[in-house]
Amino acid sequence: MAPDFWAFSEAGRKLSHLHLNYENCPEHPLTEERNFTGEPRPEHYILSAKKMAFTDKNTKSALRVNEWFTLGNIPLQAHEYVVNGRTPLEWIIDRYRIKTDKASGIVHDPNKWFEETGDNIVSMIKRITYTSIETAKIIESLPTPFTDGWRGSGEQ
């Protein structure tokens, strides 16, 4: 029913490849403000009990990851792709933190996942930023199907 079905088909193919393989995609070259001297050590890449946060809630151009890293130069385009009212970076801020369930006492610690995969939080944020930007580019390149109102809102 879309005026240019094959453009949507190709965009869907690109998006599925991008999202299914985000763990292996390139890292967006965010700047790293380091609050330590020398080479990074494994403990610099762990999440603490303090929640990650954007340093400027208006521009969201820098993200304090932990006491050792702040990632900067996050482009505005990284915030255009929205899933259920939040950007992927906002989902990471919400989900990737150490917290204890009050009822059960179970501790949710995402650092254990990074230990198992050999990855680190800084690398993951750079890849999620890349994925968000590329997603916004693909969506922006789509022909307008019926109305312009659905783009960029995260809703259709």
N, C-alpha and C positions, 0 to 999 in steps of 0.2 A: 504493500500500500504506500510505501514511501516513494516520493517522486524519483529518487535515484537509489534504488535498492542496492546496487552493487557498491556504491560509496559507503552505505551503512554496513554492508556485509564485510567489506575490507576493514573498516574501522573496528568492527566487532572482533575480527581476526587479530588485529594489532593489539587491541585492548586485552583480549584474553591471553595472548602471549605475554604481554607486559605484566599483567597482574598475576598470572600463574608462575612467572619466573622472576618476581621482584627480588627474591633472595639472591639472585645471581646477576642482577642488572648492574650497570655502572653506578658509581657513587656521584652524586652532584657535588661539585667542588665548593662546599661550604667552608667558610673560614673557621679556624679553630683558635679560640682564645683559651690559652692554657694557664691554669693557676698552679703551675709547678715548674721546676727547672729540670733540665736534662731530658732524657728520652722517656716516653711514656712507659709505665709499668702496668701489669695486669690490673692492679687495684685502681688505676685511674679510669678504667672502663666499666666500673660497676655502678649500679644504681644504689642510692642510699635511701634512707627512710624519708628524706625530703623529696617531695614531688617535683618533677621537672616543670619548668614554667617559661613562658615567653618573657623576655626582659622588658618588652614594650608591648602591651596588650593591643595597642592601636595598629602598629605596623606588622607585628609578629615577625620581625626580620631577624631576631636572634632568640635562641633557645638555650636556657641554662639547663644542662643535662645533669650535672652533679657538681660537687664542690671543685672539681678539677677542670671541667670542660664547659665552655659556652660555644655553641655553633652559631655563626653569623652569616650575613648576606643571604638569608632565605628570601628568594624572590617572591613578589606578590603572586605570581602565577602558581606557586606551590599551594596557595590557599583557595584557588578557584574550584578545584575538584572537591565536592562535598558528598558525604555518604551519611544519610540519616541525620542531617543537621550539623555534622562536624567534618573537618578535614582529616585526612589520614594522620597528620601530625598531632592534631587534637586528640584523636583516638589513642595514639601512642602515649601521650601525656597522661591520659586517663587510665590506661590499662597497664602500662609498664612502670609499676611502682611497687614497692614492698608494702604489703598491708596484711593485717591479721584479722581473720574473721572472728568477730566478738563471740558468736554463739559456739563455734567449734574450737577456736584457738588455732586453727590451721593458718600457717603463714604462707602467703603467696609471694614468692621471691623470683622475679624474672631473671635474676642473675644466674640461676641454675640452668635455665634454658640456654643462655649464652655459653655457659661452661660446656654443655653437651654438644653444641653445634660448632664451637670454636670461633664464634662470631663475637662482635661487641656492639654495644648500644650506639656508639658514634657512627660506625659503619652502617648500621641498620637505618639510622635516621637519614643519612646521606642517600641511601638507596630509596627510601620512602619519598624523600624530596624529589629525586629524579623521577620516580614513578608518577607522582602527583603532577609534576610539570608536563611530562610526556602525555599523560591522560588528558590534561587540559588542552594541549595542542591538538590531539586527535579529535576531541569533542568539538573544539572551535573550528576545525577544518570541515566538519560535516555540513552538507547542504541543509538548509532550513526545511524541515518536512512539512509542517502545516502552520507553525507560528513561531515567532522568536521568543515567546515568553518562557519556554521551558529550559533554555540554556542557562547554565551557571547557577541555577537555584538549587540544584541537587534533587529537584522533584520534576516529575513529568506530568 
